[in-house]
Amino acid sequence: MKKEDKFQVIESITEKLENNEIFYLTDTSELDVETINRLRRLCFKRNVTMQVVKNTLLRKAMEKSTKDFEQLYDVLKGATSIMVSDTGNVPAKLIKEFRKSSPKPILKGAYIQESIYIGESQLDILESLKSKEELIGDIIGLLQSPAKNVISALQSGGNILAGVLKTLSEKEG
């Protein structure tokens, strides 16, 4: 690879790292072409982009970035693929689903909105992360719950109060 080509690749990867808050580093080595193509199709269906990268170029892009990726430098060994997504848990779910039929990809590390996760042991944690939309939905549900309880209490209290007033008015009459 020529020096100009390497520079362009580093620039491209740096831009990808700067513009995305979520990416996973995986090991997809030793997968045959057919299996890699199945993985790429699954990534495409889940709106995840996957790119095989050279570790030295990825490290240079990480060093050039304004974000702090230093903890990820140690996982840049062997073959590395970078998976980029808009949702934090989608690549983890994709990896677990794909591994039902294949031993790889293996999670090396992940960067999710300034948090770094290292190693395969983090896959279950990453899978259980909620997306921004799910968290907003949970918060709205929690905020609505007390209001619903108050309205329900007022409605049932109103029925009781109406019954008491009716009983008192019938007694007086």
C-alpha positions as CSV (number, residue, x, y, z in Angstrom):
1,M,0.0,0.0,0.0
2,K,1.4,3.4,-1.0
3,K,1.9,6.1,1.6
4,E,-0.9,8.3,0.0
5,D,-3.3,5.3,0.2
6,K,-2.4,4.8,3.8
7,F,-3.0,8.5,4.6
8,Q,-6.4,8.3,2.9
9,V,-7.4,5.2,4.9
10,I,-6.3,6.8,8.1
11,E,-8.3,9.9,7.3
12,S,-11.3,7.8,6.5
13,I,-11.1,5.9,9.7
14,T,-10.5,9.0,11.8
15,E,-13.6,10.6,10.3
16,K,-15.6,7.5,11.1
17,L,-14.4,7.5,14.7
18,E,-15.1,11.2,15.1
19,N,-18.6,11.1,13.6
20,N,-19.8,8.0,15.5
21,E,-20.4,7.5,19.2
22,I,-20.7,3.7,18.9
23,F,-18.3,1.2,17.5
24,Y,-17.2,-2.4,18.2
25,L,-13.8,-3.9,17.5
26,T,-14.1,-7.6,16.6
27,D,-12.0,-10.5,15.5
28,T,-13.3,-12.1,12.3
29,S,-10.2,-13.9,11.3
30,E,-10.4,-17.5,10.0
31,L,-13.9,-17.0,8.7
32,D,-14.4,-18.2,5.1
33,V,-15.7,-15.9,2.4
34,E,-19.2,-17.4,2.6
35,T,-19.5,-16.8,6.3
36,I,-18.1,-13.3,6.1
37,N,-20.6,-12.5,3.4
38,R,-23.5,-13.8,5.7
39,L,-22.1,-11.6,8.5
40,R,-22.0,-8.5,6.2
41,R,-25.6,-9.1,5.0
42,L,-26.8,-9.4,8.6
43,C,-24.9,-6.2,9.4
44,F,-26.5,-4.5,6.5
45,K,-30.0,-5.6,7.6
46,R,-29.3,-4.2,11.1
47,N,-27.9,-0.9,9.9
48,V,-24.4,-1.7,11.1
49,T,-21.4,-1.0,8.9
50,M,-18.5,-3.4,9.1
51,Q,-15.0,-2.8,7.8
52,V,-11.9,-4.9,8.1
53,V,-9.0,-2.6,9.1
54,K,-5.3,-2.9,9.6
55,N,-4.4,-2.5,13.3
56,T,-1.6,0.0,12.6
57,L,-3.8,2.2,10.5
58,L,-6.6,2.0,13.1
59,R,-4.3,2.9,15.9
60,K,-2.9,5.9,14.0
61,A,-6.5,7.0,13.3
62,M,-7.3,6.6,17.0
63,E,-4.3,8.7,18.0
64,K,-5.2,11.4,15.5
65,S,-8.8,11.5,16.8
66,T,-9.9,14.1,19.5
67,K,-11.5,11.3,21.5
68,D,-9.5,9.2,24.0
69,F,-9.1,5.6,22.7
70,E,-5.9,4.7,24.6
71,Q,-7.6,1.8,26.5
72,L,-8.4,0.1,23.2
73,Y,-4.8,0.1,21.9
74,D,-4.0,-3.2,23.6
75,V,-6.8,-5.1,21.7
76,L,-5.3,-4.1,18.3
77,K,-3.8,-7.5,17.7
78,G,-4.6,-10.0,15.0
79,A,-7.3,-9.4,12.5
80,T,-9.6,-6.5,13.4
81,S,-13.0,-5.5,12.1
82,I,-14.8,-2.3,13.1
83,M,-18.6,-2.4,13.4
84,V,-20.3,1.0,13.6
85,S,-23.9,1.5,14.7
86,D,-26.3,4.2,15.8
87,T,-27.6,2.0,18.7
88,G,-25.3,0.7,21.4
89,N,-26.7,-2.8,21.8
90,V,-27.4,-3.7,18.2
91,P,-23.9,-5.0,17.3
92,A,-23.8,-7.0,20.5
93,K,-27.1,-8.7,19.7
94,L,-25.9,-9.2,16.1
95,I,-22.7,-10.9,17.3
96,K,-24.5,-13.2,19.7
97,E,-27.1,-14.1,17.1
98,F,-24.4,-14.8,14.4
99,R,-22.4,-16.9,16.8
100,K,-25.2,-19.4,17.0
101,S,-24.0,-20.7,13.7
102,S,-20.3,-19.6,13.7
103,P,-17.5,-19.3,16.4
104,K,-16.8,-15.7,15.4
105,P,-16.9,-12.7,15.5
106,I,-15.3,-12.3,18.9
107,L,-15.6,-9.0,20.7
108,K,-12.2,-7.4,21.4
109,G,-13.6,-4.0,22.6
110,A,-16.3,-1.4,22.2
111,Y,-16.6,2.3,22.5
112,I,-20.0,3.6,23.4
113,Q,-20.5,7.3,24.0
114,E,-17.2,7.8,25.8
115,S,-17.4,4.4,27.7
116,I,-14.9,1.7,26.8
117,Y,-15.6,-2.0,27.2
118,I,-12.8,-4.5,26.8
119,G,-13.1,-8.2,26.1
120,E,-15.5,-10.9,25.3
121,S,-16.9,-10.9,28.8
122,Q,-18.5,-7.5,28.2
123,L,-20.8,-8.9,25.5
124,D,-23.8,-9.6,27.8
125,I,-23.5,-6.2,29.4
126,L,-23.4,-4.5,26.0
127,E,-26.4,-6.5,24.8
128,S,-28.5,-5.4,27.8
129,L,-27.7,-1.7,27.2
130,K,-30.8,0.3,26.3
131,S,-31.0,2.6,23.4
132,K,-31.6,6.3,23.8
133,E,-35.2,5.8,22.5
134,E,-35.8,3.0,25.0
135,L,-34.6,5.1,27.9
136,I,-36.7,8.0,26.9
137,G,-39.7,5.7,26.7
138,D,-39.0,4.4,30.2
139,I,-38.7,7.9,31.6
140,I,-42.0,9.0,30.0
141,G,-43.7,5.9,31.4
142,L,-42.3,6.7,34.9
143,L,-43.4,10.3,34.6
144,Q,-46.9,9.4,33.5
145,S,-47.4,6.7,36.2
146,P,-47.9,9.1,39.1
147,A,-50.3,11.3,37.1
148,K,-52.3,8.3,36.1
149,N,-52.5,7.2,39.8
150,V,-53.7,10.7,40.9
151,I,-56.3,10.8,38.2
152,S,-57.5,7.3,39.0
153,A,-57.7,8.2,42.7
154,L,-59.6,11.4,42.0
155,Q,-62.1,9.5,39.8
156,S,-62.7,6.8,42.3
157,G,-62.8,9.4,45.1
158,G,-65.3,11.4,43.2
159,N,-67.6,8.3,42.8
160,I,-67.3,7.7,46.6
161,L,-68.0,11.3,47.4
162,A,-71.0,11.4,45.0
163,G,-72.4,8.3,46.7
164,V,-72.0,9.8,50.2
165,L,-73.7,13.0,49.1
166,K,-76.5,11.0,47.5
167,T,-77.0,9.0,50.7
168,L,-77.0,12.1,52.9
169,S,-79.5,13.8,50.7
170,E,-81.8,10.8,50.8
171,K,-81.5,10.6,54.6
172,E,-82.5,14.2,55.0
173,G,-85.5,13.8,52.7
